[in-house]
Amino acid sequence: MSFVYNTIKEDIADGLALSTADLRVSLHMALTTLDTEDDVDLYSGFTTTDECDGASYARVDLAAVVSTRDDPNDYTYIDANDAVFTTLGAGTSANAGAFLHIHNATPGLEVPVAWIDTGGFPFQGTGSNNTIQWNAAGIIQFT
């Protein structure tokens, strides 16, 4: 089940603009608790991250991040270019989902934004490019 973390909901209410934040996405495997701990404030607060360990894996910096207000449907969504994990090799287990976060140069201080596990998850790297194609209605929606 995909969801938006509680800490980012508060940050947005306090005026954070996700469209100007340094958003990144990482892959996490089957043992992660990122998919169940929705009230963690920083990456270091998760019990088990189980980040992808496949060959050539690297977190992806999201490009062309925009926020769009959709008045007829009464929501705002955040979108970006699709995330491409280049020549991603197989990990010790399948990738269970994608973790959207605000980057911080200090490991562990990344701010959780959303967990996404729909649209092709789980999957195993095969040594080719793996693309996360975001939903046409945006990566995340706020109603």
Stockholm file with secondary structure:
# STOCKHOLM 1.0

chainA/1-143         MSFVYNTIKEDIADGLALSTADLRVSLHMALTTLDTEDDVDLYSGFTTTDECDGASYARVDLAAVVSTRDDPNDYTYIDANDAVFTTLGAGTSANAGAFLHIHNATPGLEVPVAWIDTGGFPFQGTGSNNTIQWNAAGIIQFT
#=GR chainA/1-143 SS CCEECHHHHHHHHTTCCGGGSCEEEEEEETTCSTTTCTTCSSGGGCSCCCBCCCTTCCCEECCSCEEEEETTTTEEEEECSCEEETTCCCCSSCEEEEEEEECCSSTTCCEEEEEECCSSCSBCCCSSCEEECCCTTCSEEEC
#=GC SS_cons         CCEECHHHHHHHHTTCCGGGSCEEEEEEETTCSTTTCTTCSSGGGCSCCCBCCCTTCCCEECCSCEEEEETTTTEEEEECSCEEETTCCCCSSCEEEEEEEECCSSTTCCEEEEEECCSSCSBCCCSSCEEECCCTTCSEEEC
//
